[in-house]
C-alpha cells in the first residue's frame, strides 16, 4: 500500500475516533443539562459549532498524515 494512502487512512481513522469521542462527550453534557433544567435534550449553537469544527478538521488531519507519511516513508 502506498505510504500516502496508508497515512491518509490512519489520519481518517484518528479523525473519526475524535469525532465520535467529541459527540459522546457533548451528548453527555446535553443530557445532564436537560436533566438539571427538566427540559428536552437539545444541542445549542455552541455545541453544534464544536461538532462542525471537529468534522471540518478530519480532512485536514487525513491530509496532514498522508503528507507526513509520504515525506517520511515515500
PQR file with spaces between the fields and no chain letter, atoms N, CA, C, O and H, PARSE charges and radii, in Angstrom:
ATOM       1  N    UNK     1       0.855   -1.166    0.000 -0.4000 1.5000
ATOM       2  CA   UNK     1       0.000    0.000    0.000 -0.0000 2.0000
ATOM       3  C    UNK     1       0.908    1.239    0.000  0.5500 1.7000
ATOM       4  O    UNK     1       1.879    1.294    0.755 -0.5500 1.4000
ATOM       5  N    UNK     2       0.597    2.221   -0.837 -0.4000 1.5000
ATOM       6  CA   UNK     2       1.426    3.435   -0.873 -0.0000 2.0000
ATOM       7  C    UNK     2       1.420    4.153    0.485  0.5500 1.7000
ATOM       8  O    UNK     2       0.398    4.182    1.170 -0.5500 1.4000
ATOM       9  H    UNK     2      -0.191    2.176   -1.450  0.4000 1.0000
ATOM      10  N    UNK     3       2.558    4.727    0.863 -0.4000 1.5000
ATOM      11  CA   UNK     3       2.643    5.384    2.174 -0.0000 2.0000
ATOM      12  C    UNK     3       1.642    6.531    2.343  0.5500 1.7000
ATOM      13  O    UNK     3       1.104    6.725    3.433 -0.5500 1.4000
ATOM      14  H    UNK     3       3.388    4.704    0.306  0.4000 1.0000
ATOM      15  N    UNK     4       1.389    7.288    1.278 -0.4000 1.5000
ATOM      16  CA   UNK     4       0.442    8.404    1.398 -0.0000 2.0000
ATOM      17  C    UNK     4      -0.973    7.898    1.681  0.5500 1.7000
ATOM      18  O    UNK     4      -1.689    8.480    2.496 -0.5500 1.4000
ATOM      19  H    UNK     4       1.826    7.130    0.392  0.4000 1.0000
ATOM      20  N    UNK     5      -1.370    6.836    1.021 -0.4000 1.5000
ATOM      21  CA   UNK     5      -2.697    6.259    1.255 -0.0000 2.0000
ATOM      22  C    UNK     5      -2.799    5.699    2.666  0.5500 1.7000
ATOM      23  O    UNK     5      -3.813    5.868    3.343 -0.5500 1.4000
ATOM      24  H    UNK     5      -0.789    6.363    0.359  0.4000 1.0000
ATOM      25  N    UNK     6      -1.739    5.030    3.097 -0.4000 1.5000
ATOM      26  CA   UNK     6      -1.726    4.485    4.449 -0.0000 2.0000
ATOM      27  C    UNK     6      -1.835    5.615    5.485  0.5500 1.7000
ATOM      28  O    UNK     6      -2.581    5.496    6.456 -0.5500 1.4000
ATOM      29  H    UNK     6      -0.915    4.892    2.547  0.4000 1.0000
ATOM      30  N    UNK     7      -1.101    6.694    5.279 -0.4000 1.5000
ATOM      31  CA   UNK     7      -1.174    7.836    6.188 -0.0000 2.0000
ATOM      32  C    UNK     7      -2.550    8.474    6.183  0.5500 1.7000
ATOM      33  O    UNK     7      -3.061    8.859    7.235 -0.5500 1.4000
ATOM      34  H    UNK     7      -0.495    6.790    4.490  0.4000 1.0000
ATOM      35  N    UNK     8      -3.160    8.590    4.996 -0.4000 1.5000
ATOM      36  CA   UNK     8      -4.498    9.179    4.909 -0.0000 2.0000
ATOM      37  C    UNK     8      -5.525    8.323    5.645  0.5500 1.7000
ATOM      38  O    UNK     8      -6.401    8.853    6.329 -0.5500 1.4000
ATOM      39  H    UNK     8      -2.745    8.277    4.142  0.4000 1.0000
ATOM      40  N    UNK     9      -5.420    7.012    5.509 -0.4000 1.5000
ATOM      41  CA   UNK     9      -6.359    6.125    6.197 -0.0000 2.0000
ATOM      42  C    UNK     9      -6.179    6.175    7.711  0.5500 1.7000
ATOM      43  O    UNK     9      -7.156    6.150    8.459 -0.5500 1.4000
ATOM      44  H    UNK     9      -4.708    6.581    4.953  0.4000 1.0000
ATOM      45  N    UNK    10      -4.933    6.246    8.157 -0.4000 1.5000
ATOM      46  CA   UNK    10      -4.679    6.344    9.595 -0.0000 2.0000
ATOM      47  C    UNK    10      -5.204    7.681   10.122  0.5500 1.7000
ATOM      48  O    UNK    10      -5.838    7.726   11.176 -0.5500 1.4000
ATOM      49  H    UNK    10      -4.139    6.266    7.550  0.4000 1.0000
ATOM      50  N    UNK    11      -4.945    8.763    9.397 -0.4000 1.5000
ATOM      51  CA   UNK    11      -5.458   10.074    9.798 -0.0000 2.0000
ATOM      52  C    UNK    11      -6.974   10.106    9.813  0.5500 1.7000
ATOM      53  O    UNK    11      -7.577   10.702   10.706 -0.5500 1.4000
ATOM      54  H    UNK    11      -4.430    8.727    8.541  0.4000 1.0000
ATOM      55  N    UNK    12      -7.595    9.468    8.827 -0.4000 1.5000
ATOM      56  CA   UNK    12      -9.050    9.400    8.778 -0.0000 2.0000
ATOM      57  C    UNK    12      -9.603    8.631    9.978  0.5500 1.7000
ATOM      58  O    UNK    12     -10.594    9.038   10.583 -0.5500 1.4000
ATOM      59  H    UNK    12      -7.106    8.984    8.101  0.4000 1.0000
ATOM      60  N    UNK    13      -8.958    7.524   10.313 -0.4000 1.5000
ATOM      61  CA   UNK    13      -9.385    6.733   11.467 -0.0000 2.0000
ATOM      62  C    UNK    13      -9.273    7.516   12.761  0.5500 1.7000
ATOM      63  O    UNK    13     -10.177    7.469   13.595 -0.5500 1.4000
ATOM      64  H    UNK    13      -8.152    7.192    9.822  0.4000 1.0000
ATOM      65  N    UNK    14      -8.178    8.232   12.939 -0.4000 1.5000
ATOM      66  CA   UNK    14      -7.998    9.051   14.138 -0.0000 2.0000
ATOM      67  C    UNK    14      -9.038   10.166   14.169  0.5500 1.7000
ATOM      68  O    UNK    14      -9.601   10.462   15.224 -0.5500 1.4000
ATOM      69  H    UNK    14      -7.443    8.270   12.262  0.4000 1.0000
ATOM      70  N    UNK    15      -9.295   10.785   13.018 -0.4000 1.5000
ATOM      71  CA   UNK    15     -10.289   11.855   12.949 -0.0000 2.0000
ATOM      72  C    UNK    15     -11.688   11.374   13.291  0.5500 1.7000
ATOM      73  O    UNK    15     -12.420   12.051   14.013 -0.5500 1.4000
ATOM      74  H    UNK    15      -8.838   10.545   12.162  0.4000 1.0000
ATOM      75  N    UNK    16     -12.057   10.227   12.786 -0.4000 1.5000
ATOM      76  CA   UNK    16     -13.389    9.675   13.094 -0.0000 2.0000
ATOM      77  C    UNK    16     -13.480    9.333   14.578  0.5500 1.7000
ATOM      78  O    UNK    16     -14.511    9.567   15.208 -0.5500 1.4000
ATOM      79  H    UNK    16     -11.462    9.677   12.200  0.4000 1.0000
ATOM      80  N    UNK    17     -12.405    8.781   15.135 -0.4000 1.5000
ATOM      81  CA   UNK    17     -12.389    8.491   16.568 -0.0000 2.0000
ATOM      82  C    UNK    17     -12.585    9.771   17.379  0.5500 1.7000
ATOM      83  O    UNK    17     -13.372    9.784   18.325 -0.5500 1.4000
ATOM      84  H    UNK    17     -11.568    8.591   14.623  0.4000 1.0000
ATOM      85  N    UNK    18     -11.879   10.848   17.021 -0.4000 1.5000
ATOM      86  CA   UNK    18     -12.035   12.122   17.728 -0.0000 2.0000
ATOM      87  C    UNK    18     -13.455   12.658   17.596  0.5500 1.7000
ATOM      88  O    UNK    18     -14.011   13.196   18.553 -0.5500 1.4000
ATOM      89  H    UNK    18     -11.239   10.837   16.252  0.4000 1.0000
ATOM      90  N    UNK    19     -14.044   12.510   16.403 -0.4000 1.5000
ATOM      91  CA   UNK    19     -15.402   12.991   16.179 -0.0000 2.0000
ATOM      92  C    UNK    19     -16.399   12.240   17.058  0.5500 1.7000
ATOM      93  O    UNK    19     -17.271   12.853   17.674 -0.5500 1.4000
ATOM      94  H    UNK    19     -13.593   12.073   15.626  0.4000 1.0000
ATOM      95  N    UNK    20     -16.273   10.926   17.117 -0.4000 1.5000
ATOM      96  CA   UNK    20     -17.185   10.109   17.938 -0.0000 2.0000
ATOM      97  C    UNK    20     -16.987   10.433   19.415  0.5500 1.7000
ATOM      98  O    UNK    20     -17.960   10.551   20.160 -0.5500 1.4000
ATOM      99  H    UNK    20     -15.565   10.428   16.616  0.4000 1.0000
ATOM     100  N    UNK    21     -15.733   10.578   19.842 -0.4000 1.5000
ATOM     101  CA   UNK    21     -15.460   10.907   21.237 -0.0000 2.0000
ATOM     102  C    UNK    21     -16.056   12.269   21.600  0.5500 1.7000
ATOM     103  O    UNK    21     -16.656   12.419   22.665 -0.5500 1.4000
ATOM     104  H    UNK    21     -14.943   10.482   19.237  0.4000 1.0000
ATOM     105  N    UNK    22     -15.894   13.258   20.722 -0.4000 1.5000
ATOM     106  CA   UNK    22     -16.446   14.589   20.974 -0.0000 2.0000
ATOM     107  C    UNK    22     -17.977   14.545   21.033  0.5500 1.7000
ATOM     108  O    UNK    22     -18.585   15.201   21.878 -0.5500 1.4000
ATOM     109  H    UNK    22     -15.407   13.137   19.857  0.4000 1.0000
ATOM     110  N    UNK    23     -18.592   13.776   20.141 -0.4000 1.5000
ATOM     111  CA   UNK    23     -20.047   13.652   20.149 -0.0000 2.0000
ATOM     112  C    UNK    23     -20.537   13.033   21.450  0.5500 1.7000
ATOM     113  O    UNK    23     -21.509   13.505   22.041 -0.5500 1.4000
ATOM     114  H    UNK    23     -18.098   13.243   19.454  0.4000 1.0000
ATOM     115  N    UNK    24     -19.867   11.977   21.895 -0.4000 1.5000
ATOM     116  CA   UNK    24     -20.289   11.325   23.134 -0.0000 2.0000
ATOM     117  C    UNK    24     -20.133   12.260   24.330  0.5500 1.7000
ATOM     118  O    UNK    24     -20.996   12.283   25.207 -0.5500 1.4000
ATOM     119  H    UNK    24     -19.078   11.593   21.415  0.4000 1.0000
ATOM     120  N    UNK    25     -19.053   13.025   24.378 -0.4000 1.5000
ATOM     121  CA   UNK    25     -18.838   13.951   25.488 -0.0000 2.0000
ATOM     122  C    UNK    25     -19.890   15.058   25.471  0.5500 1.7000
ATOM     123  O    UNK    25     -20.443   15.405   26.515 -0.5500 1.4000
ATOM     124  H    UNK    25     -18.351   13.006   23.666  0.4000 1.0000
ATOM     125  N    UNK    26     -20.166   15.613   24.292 -0.4000 1.5000
ATOM     126  CA   UNK    26     -21.180   16.667   24.206 -0.0000 2.0000
ATOM     127  C    UNK    26     -22.574   16.136   24.512  0.5500 1.7000
ATOM     128  O    UNK    26     -23.375   16.816   25.154 -0.5500 1.4000
ATOM     129  H    UNK    26     -19.717   15.331   23.445  0.4000 1.0000
ATOM     130  N    UNK    27     -22.859   14.933   24.058 -0.4000 1.5000
ATOM     131  CA   UNK    27     -24.166   14.329   24.321 -0.0000 2.0000
ATOM     132  C    UNK    27     -24.380   14.138   25.822  0.5500 1.7000
ATOM     133  O    UNK    27     -25.481   14.347   26.330 -0.5500 1.4000
ATOM     134  H    UNK    27     -22.208   14.381   23.536  0.4000 1.0000
ATOM     135  N    UNK    28     -23.328   13.744   26.518 -0.4000 1.5000
ATOM     136  CA   UNK    28     -23.420   13.582   27.963 -0.0000 2.0000
ATOM     137  C    UNK    28     -23.711   14.929   28.631  0.5500 1.7000
ATOM     138  O    UNK    28     -24.549   15.010   29.529 -0.5500 1.4000
ATOM     139  H    UNK    28     -22.433   13.575   26.105  0.4000 1.0000
ATOM     140  N    UNK    29     -23.021   15.980   28.195 -0.4000 1.5000
ATOM     141  CA   UNK    29     -23.255   17.312   28.758 -0.0000 2.0000
ATOM     142  C    UNK    29     -24.683   17.792   28.487  0.5500 1.7000
ATOM     143  O    UNK    29     -25.332   18.360   29.365 -0.5500 1.4000
ATOM     144  H    UNK    29     -22.340   15.915   27.465  0.4000 1.0000
ATOM     145  N    UNK    30     -25.161   17.558   27.269 -0.4000 1.5000
ATOM     146  CA   UNK    30     -26.516   17.984   26.908 -0.0000 2.0000
ATOM     147  C    UNK    30     -27.547   17.248   27.753  0.5500 1.7000
ATOM     148  O    UNK    30     -28.500   17.861   28.233 -0.5500 1.4000
ATOM     149  H    UNK    30     -24.634   17.096   26.556  0.4000 1.0000
ATOM     150  N    UNK    31     -27.374   15.967   27.938 -0.4000 1.5000
ATOM     151  CA   UNK    31     -28.318   15.189   28.740 -0.0000 2.0000
ATOM     152  C    UNK    31     -28.304   15.615   30.205  0.5500 1.7000
ATOM     153  O    UNK    31     -29.353   15.680   30.846 -0.5500 1.4000
ATOM     154  H    UNK    31     -26.600   15.469   27.548  0.4000 1.0000
ATOM     155  N    UNK    32     -27.111   15.905   30.737 -0.4000 1.5000
ATOM     156  CA   UNK    32     -27.034   16.367   32.124 -0.0000 2.0000
ATOM     157  C    UNK    32     -27.715   17.724   32.282  0.5500 1.7000
ATOM     158  O    UNK    32     -28.428   17.953   33.259 -0.5500 1.4000
ATOM     159  H    UNK    32     -26.259   15.852   30.217  0.4000 1.0000
ATOM     160  N    UNK    33     -27.495   18.622   31.322 -0.4000 1.5000
ATOM     161  CA   UNK    33     -28.127   19.943   31.384 -0.0000 2.0000
ATOM     162  C    UNK    33     -29.642   19.818   31.264  0.5500 1.7000
ATOM     163  O    UNK    33     -30.382   20.515   31.958 -0.5500 1.4000
ATOM     164  H    UNK    33     -26.916   18.436   30.529  0.4000 1.0000
ATOM     165  N    UNK    34     -30.104   18.931   30.386 -0.4000 1.5000
ATOM     166  CA   UNK    34     -31.546   18.746   30.215 -0.0000 2.0000
ATOM     167  C    UNK    34     -32.177   18.190   31.492  0.5500 1.7000
ATOM     168  O    UNK    34     -33.272   18.596   31.884 -0.5500 1.4000
ATOM     169  H    UNK    34     -29.503   18.365   29.822  0.4000 1.0000
ATOM     170  N    UNK    35     -31.479   17.263   32.129 -0.4000 1.5000
ATOM     171  CA   UNK    35     -32.000   16.709   33.386 -0.0000 2.0000
ATOM     172  C    UNK    35     -32.024   17.776   34.469  0.5500 1.7000
ATOM     173  O    UNK    35     -32.963   17.834   35.262 -0.5500 1.4000
ATOM     174  H    UNK    35     -30.590   16.933   31.811  0.4000 1.0000
ATOM     175  N    UNK    36     -30.990   18.627   34.510 -0.4000 1.5000
ATOM     176  CA   UNK    36     -30.915   19.669   35.531 -0.0000 2.0000
ATOM     177  C    UNK    36     -32.047   20.689   35.396  0.5500 1.7000
ATOM     178  O    UNK    36     -32.634   21.108   36.394 -0.5500 1.4000
ATOM     179  H    UNK    36     -30.227   18.580   33.865  0.4000 1.0000
ATOM     180  N    UNK    37     -32.350   21.084   34.156 -0.4000 1.5000
ATOM     181  CA   UNK    37     -33.382   22.094   33.919 -0.0000 2.0000
ATOM     182  C    UNK    37     -34.744   21.499   33.563  0.5500 1.7000
ATOM     183  O    UNK    37     -35.687   22.235   33.275 -0.5500 1.4000
ATOM     184  H    UNK    37     -31.873   20.744   33.345  0.4000 1.0000
ATOM     185  N    UNK    38     -34.847   20.181   33.582 -0.4000 1.5000
ATOM     186  CA   UNK    38     -36.106   19.496   33.299 -0.0000 2.0000
ATOM     187  C    UNK    38     -36.651   19.837   31.902  0.5500 1.7000
ATOM     188  O    UNK    38     -37.835   20.132   31.740 -0.5500 1.4000
ATOM     189  H    UNK    38     -34.080   19.583   33.815  0.4000 1.0000
ATOM     190  N    UNK    39     -35.772   19.792   30.911 -0.4000 1.5000
ATOM     191  CA   UNK    39     -36.160   20.088   29.531 -0.0000 2.0000
ATOM     192  C    UNK    39     -35.702   18.951   28.626  0.5500 1.7000
ATOM     193  O    UNK    39     -35.010   18.027   29.054 -0.5500 1.4000
ATOM     194  H    UNK    39     -34.810   19.552   31.042  0.4000 1.0000
ATOM     195  N    UNK    40     -36.104   19.046   27.373 -0.4000 1.5000
ATOM     196  CA   UNK    40     -35.670   18.054   26.380 -0.0000 2.0000
ATOM     197  C    UNK    40     -34.202   18.308   26.018  0.5500 1.7000
ATOM     198  O    UNK    40     -33.782   19.462   25.925 -0.5500 1.4000
ATOM     199  H    UNK    40     -36.665   19.797   27.025  0.4000 1.0000
ATOM     200  N    UNK    41     -33.423   17.249   25.814 -0.4000 1.5000
ATOM     201  CA   UNK    41     -32.022   17.440   25.447 -0.0000 2.0000
ATOM     202  C    UNK    41     -31.893   17.971   24.015  0.5500 1.7000
ATOM     203  O    UNK    41     -32.314   17.319   23.059 -0.5500 1.4000
ATOM     204  H    UNK    41     -33.764   16.312   25.890  0.4000 1.0000
ATOM     205  N    UNK    42     -31.305   19.167   23.884 -0.4000 1.5000
ATOM     206  CA   UNK    42     -31.119   19.810   22.584 -0.0000 2.0000
ATOM     207  C    UNK    42     -29.727   20.415   22.548  0.5500 1.7000
ATOM     208  O    UNK    42     -29.311   21.088   23.491 -0.5500 1.4000
ATOM     209  H    UNK    42     -30.963   19.697   24.660  0.4000 1.0000
ATOM     210  N    UNK    43     -29.000   20.174   21.450 -0.4000 1.5000
ATOM     211  CA   UNK    43     -27.691   20.788   21.270 -0.0000 2.0000
ATOM     212  C    UNK    43     -27.883   22.286   21.014  0.5500 1.7000
ATOM     213  O    UNK    43     -28.691   22.674   20.170 -0.5500 1.4000
ATOM     214  H    UNK    43     -29.338   19.627   20.684  0.4000 1.0000
ATOM     215  N    UNK    44     -27.143   23.123   21.740 -0.4000 1.5000
ATOM     216  CA   UNK    44     -27.219   24.556   21.467 -0.0000 2.0000
ATOM     217  C    UNK    44     -26.224   24.920   20.365  0.5500 1.7000
ATOM     218  O    UNK    44     -25.505   24.053   19.867 -0.5500 1.4000
ATOM     219  H    UNK    44     -26.487   22.808   22.425  0.4000 1.0000
ATOM     220  N    UNK    45     -26.181   26.188   19.985 -0.4000 1.5000
ATOM     221  CA   UNK    45     -25.372   26.610   18.840 -0.0000 2.0000
ATOM     222  C    UNK    45     -23.878   26.401   19.088  0.5500 1.7000
ATOM     223  O    UNK    45     -23.138   26.083   18.158 -0.5500 1.4000
ATOM     224  H    UNK    45     -26.765   26.892   20.389  0.4000 1.0000
ATOM     225  N    UNK    46     -23.434   26.574   20.320 -0.4000 1.5000
ATOM     226  CA   UNK    46     -22.015   26.379   20.635 -0.0000 2.0000
ATOM     227  C    UNK    46     -21.609   24.923   20.439  0.5500 1.7000
ATOM     228  O    UNK    46     -20.544   24.635   19.892 -0.5500 1.4000
ATOM     229  H    UNK    46     -24.036   26.833   21.076  0.4000 1.0000
ATOM     230  N    UNK    47     -22.445   24.029   20.877 -0.4000 1.5000
ATOM     231  CA   UNK    47     -22.137   22.604   20.732 -0.0000 2.0000
ATOM     232  C    UNK    47     -22.191   22.178   19.271  0.5500 1.7000
ATOM     233  O    UNK    47     -21.393   21.348   18.837 -0.5500 1.4000
ATOM     234  H    UNK    47     -23.310   24.263   21.321  0.4000 1.0000
ATOM     235  N    UNK    48     -23.120   22.736   18.516 -0.4000 1.5000
ATOM     236  CA   UNK    48     -23.186   22.438   17.081 -0.0000 2.0000
ATOM     237  C    UNK    48     -21.926   22.933   16.375  0.5500 1.7000
ATOM     238  O    UNK    48     -21.403   22.267   15.482 -0.5500 1.4000
ATOM     239  H    UNK    48     -23.768   23.411   18.869  0.4000 1.0000
ATOM     240  N    UNK    49     -21.446   24.102   16.779 -0.4000 1.5000
ATOM     241  CA   UNK    49     -20.222   24.643   16.173 -0.0000 2.0000
ATOM     242  C    UNK    49     -19.001   23.807   16.532  0.5500 1.7000
ATOM     243  O    UNK    49     -18.115   23.612   15.701 -0.5500 1.4000
ATOM     244  H    UNK    49     -21.871   24.644   17.505  0.4000 1.0000
ATOM     245  N    UNK    50     -18.950   23.310   17.770 -0.4000 1.5000
ATOM     246  CA   UNK    50     -17.839   22.430   18.158 -0.0000 2.0000
ATOM     247  C    UNK    50     -17.827   21.170   17.307  0.5500 1.7000
ATOM     248  O    UNK    50     -16.771   20.730   16.855 -0.5500 1.4000
ATOM     249  H    UNK    50     -19.670   23.469   18.446  0.4000 1.0000
ATOM     250  N    UNK    51     -19.004   20.590   17.089 -0.4000 1.5000
ATOM     251  CA   UNK    51     -19.078   19.389   16.256 -0.0000 2.0000
ATOM     252  C    UNK    51     -18.672   19.700   14.817  0.5500 1.7000
ATOM     253  O    UNK    51     -17.974   18.905   14.187 -0.5500 1.4000
ATOM     254  H    UNK    51     -19.863   20.948   17.457  0.4000 1.0000
ATOM     255  N    UNK    52     -19.101   20.846   14.292 -0.4000 1.5000
ATOM     256  CA   UNK    52     -18.739   21.226   12.932 -0.0000 2.0000
ATOM     257  C    UNK    52     -17.237   21.458   12.820  0.5500 1.7000
ATOM     258  O    UNK    52     -16.632   21.107   11.807 -0.5500 1.4000
ATOM     259  H    UNK    52     -19.668   21.492   14.803  0.4000 1.0000
ATOM     260  N    UNK    53     -16.627   22.043   13.848 -0.4000 1.5000
ATOM     261  CA   UNK    53     -15.201   22.287   13.824 -0.0000 2.0000
ATOM     262  C    UNK    53     -14.423   20.970   13.794  0.5500 1.7000
ATOM     263  O    UNK    53     -13.459   20.835   13.041 -0.5500 1.4000
ATOM     264  H    UNK    53     -17.118   22.328   14.671  0.4000 1.0000
ATOM     265  N    UNK    54     -14.835   20.015   14.602 -0.4000 1.5000
ATOM     266  CA   UNK    54     -14.171   18.709   14.610 -0.0000 2.0000
ATOM     267  C    UNK    54     -14.406   18.004   13.283  0.5500 1.7000
ATOM     268  O    UNK    54     -13.487   17.387   12.744 -0.5500 1.4000
ATOM     269  H    UNK    54     -15.618   20.126   15.214  0.4000 1.0000
ATOM     270  N    UNK    55     -15.626   18.082   12.744 -0.4000 1.5000
ATOM     271  CA   UNK    55     -15.940   17.461   11.454 -0.0000 2.0000
ATOM     272  C    UNK    55     -15.091   18.052   10.330  0.5500 1.7000
ATOM     273  O    UNK    55     -14.613   17.321    9.463 -0.5500 1.4000
ATOM     274  H    UNK    55     -16.373   18.583   13.182  0.4000 1.0000
ATOM     275  N    UNK    56     -14.903   19.361   10.343 -0.4000 1.5000
ATOM     276  CA   UNK    56     -14.117   20.008    9.303 -0.0000 2.0000
ATOM     277  C    UNK    56     -12.618   19.760    9.469  0.5500 1.7000
ATOM     278  O    UNK    56     -11.857   19.930    8.516 -0.5500 1.4000
ATOM     279  H    UNK    56     -15.291   19.955   11.047  0.4000 1.0000
ATOM     280  N    UNK    57     -12.190   19.366   10.651 -0.4000 1.5000
ATOM     281  CA   UNK    57     -10.781   19.083   10.898 -0.0000 2.0000
ATOM     282  C    UNK    57     -10.365   17.702   10.381  0.5500 1.7000
ATOM     283  O    UNK    57      -9.180   17.466   10.145 -0.5500 1.4000
ATOM     284  H    UNK    57     -12.808   19.227   11.425  0.4000 1.0000
ATOM     285  N    UNK    58     -11.311   16.799   10.204 -0.4000 1.5000
ATOM     286  CA   UNK    58     -10.999   15.430    9.788 -0.0000 2.0000
ATOM     287  C    UNK    58     -10.246   15.391    8.448  0.5500 1.7000
ATOM     288  O    UNK    58      -9.225   14.708    8.370 -0.5500 1.4000
ATOM     289  H    UNK    58     -12.274   16.990   10.396  0.4000 1.0000
ATOM     290  N    UNK    59     -10.694   16.091    7.386 -0.4000 1.5000
ATOM     291  CA   UNK    59      -9.933   16.041    6.126 -0.0000 2.0000
ATOM     292  C    UNK    59      -8.543   16.667    6.253  0.5500 1.7000
ATOM     293  O    UNK    59      -7.600   16.220    5.600 -0.5500 1.4000
ATOM     294  H    UNK    59     -11.523   16.646    7.449  0.4000 1.0000
ATOM     295  N    UNK    60      -8.411   17.692    7.084 -0.4000 1.5000
ATOM     296  CA   UNK    60      -7.102   18.313    7.285 -0.0000 2.0000
ATOM     297  C    UNK    60      -6.173   17.326    7.973  0.5500 1.7000
ATOM     298  O    UNK    60      -5.002   17.208    7.612 -0.5500 1.4000
ATOM     299  H    UNK    60      -9.177   18.056    7.614  0.4000 1.0000
ATOM     300  N    UNK    61      -6.697   16.623    8.961 -0.4000 1.5000
ATOM     301  CA   UNK    61      -5.902   15.622    9.676 -0.0000 2.0000
ATOM     302  C    UNK    61      -5.478   14.492    8.738  0.5500 1.7000
ATOM     303  O    UNK    61      -4.323   14.065    8.759 -0.5500 1.4000
ATOM     304  H    UNK    61      -7.648   16.719    9.254  0.4000 1.0000
ATOM     305  N    UNK    62      -6.400   14.013    7.925 -0.4000 1.5000
ATOM     306  CA   UNK    62      -6.078   12.937    6.979 -0.0000 2.0000
ATOM     307  C    UNK    62      -5.034   13.411    5.967  0.5500 1.7000
ATOM     308  O    UNK    62      -4.095   12.678    5.656 -0.5500 1.4000
ATOM     309  H    UNK    62      -7.338   14.359    7.907  0.4000 1.0000
ATOM     310  N    UNK    63      -5.192   14.617    5.458 -0.4000 1.5000
ATOM     311  CA   UNK    63      -4.215   15.153    4.512 -0.0000 2.0000
ATOM     312  C    UNK    63      -2.856   15.358    5.143  0.5500 1.7000
ATOM     313  O    UNK    63      -1.831   15.097    4.512 -0.5500 1.4000
ATOM     314  H    UNK    63      -5.955   15.212    5.710  0.4000 1.0000
ATOM     315  N    UNK    64      -2.835   15.821    6.380 -0.4000 1.5000
ATOM     316  CA   UNK    64      -1.570   16.005    7.088 -0.0000 2.0000
ATOM     317  C    UNK    64      -0.848   14.690    7.324  0.5500 1.7000
ATOM     318  O    UNK    64       0.369   14.607    7.162 -0.5500 1.4000
ATOM     319  H    UNK    64      -3.668   16.033    6.892  0.4000 1.0000
ATOM     320  N    UNK    65      -1.590   13.669    7.704 -0.4000 1.5000
ATOM     321  CA   UNK    65      -0.981   12.353    7.894 -0.0000 2.0000
ATOM     322  C    UNK    65      -0.477   11.793    6.565  0.5500 1.7000
ATOM     323  O    UNK    65       0.600   11.199    6.515 -0.5500 1.4000
ATOM     324  H    UNK    65      -2.579   13.736    7.836  0.4000 1.0000
ATOM     325  N    UNK    66      -1.241   11.974    5.493 -0.4000 1.5000
ATOM     326  CA   UNK    66      -0.808   11.497    4.177 -0.0000 2.0000
ATOM     327  C    UNK    66       0.483   12.188    3.761  0.5500 1.7000
ATOM     328  O    UNK    66       1.406   11.540    3.268 -0.5500 1.4000
ATOM     329  H    UNK    66      -2.116   12.457    5.534  0.4000 1.0000
ATOM     330  N    UNK    67       0.549   13.481    3.954 -0.4000 1.5000
ATOM     331  CA   UNK    67       1.758   14.236    3.600 -0.0000 2.0000
ATOM     332  C    UNK    67       2.935   13.791    4.454  0.5500 1.7000
ATOM     333  O    UNK    67       4.032   13.583    3.936 -0.5500 1.4000
ATOM     334  H    UNK    67      -0.201   14.008    4.354  0.4000 1.0000
ATOM     335  N    UNK    68       2.721   13.642    5.756 -0.4000 1.5000
ATOM     336  CA   UNK    68       3.804   13.217    6.636 -0.0000 2.0000
ATOM     337  C    UNK    68       4.313   11.824    6.274  0.5500 1.7000
ATOM     338  O    UNK    68       5.522   11.601    6.226 -0.5500 1.4000
ATOM     339  H    UNK    68       1.831   13.811    6.178  0.4000 1.0000
ATOM     340  N    UNK    69       3.402   10.889    6.019 -0.4000 1.5000
ATOM     341  CA   UNK    69       3.826    9.534    5.649 -0.0000 2.0000
ATOM     342  C    UNK    69       4.555    9.552    4.310  0.5500 1.7000
ATOM     343  O    UNK    69       5.529    8.821    4.128 -0.5500 1.4000
ATOM     344  H    UNK    69       2.420   11.070    6.057  0.4000 1.0000
ATOM     345  N    UNK    70       4.098   10.375    3.376 -0.4000 1.5000
ATOM     346  CA   UNK    70       4.726   10.459    2.058 -0.0000 2.0000
ATOM     347  C    UNK    70       6.137   11.026    2.180  0.5500 1.7000
ATOM     348  O    UNK    70       7.060   10.541    1.525 -0.5500 1.4000
ATOM     349  H    UNK    70       3.308   10.969    3.524  0.4000 1.0000
ATOM     350  N    UNK    71       6.311   12.056    3.019 -0.4000 1.5000
ATOM     351  CA   UNK    71       7.635   12.661    3.197 -0.0000 2.0000
ATOM     352  C    UNK    71       8.575   11.717    3.923  0.5500 1.7000
ATOM     353  O    UNK    71       9.736   11.578    3.540 -0.5500 1.4000
ATOM     354  H    UNK    71       5.562   12.451    3.551  0.4000 1.0000
ATOM     355  N    UNK    72       8.082   11.067    4.967 -0.4000 1.5000
ATOM     356  CA   UNK    72       8.950   10.218    5.786 -0.0000 2.0000
ATOM     357  C    UNK    72       9.285    8.892    5.093  0.5500 1.7000
ATOM     358  O    UNK    72      10.452    8.508    5.027 -0.5500 1.4000
ATOM     359  H    UNK    72       7.139   11.180    5.279  0.4000 1.0000
ATOM     360  N    UNK    73       8.267    8.190    4.575 -0.4000 1.5000
ATOM     361  CA   UNK    73       8.483    6.860    4.028 -0.0000 2.0000
ATOM     362  C    UNK    73       8.381    6.806    2.496  0.5500 1.7000
ATOM     363  O    UNK    73       8.643    5.758    1.905 -0.5500 1.4000
ATOM     364  H    UNK    73       7.318    8.502    4.629  0.4000 1.0000
ATOM     365  N    UNK    74       8.011    7.897    1.855 -0.4000 1.5000
ATOM     366  CA   UNK    74       7.818    7.889    0.409 -0.0000 2.0000
ATOM     367  C    UNK    74       9.051    8.131   -0.314  0.5500 1.7000
ATOM     368  O    UNK    74       9.051    8.154   -1.545 -0.5500 1.4000
ATOM     369  H    UNK    74       7.799    8.748    2.335  0.4000 1.0000
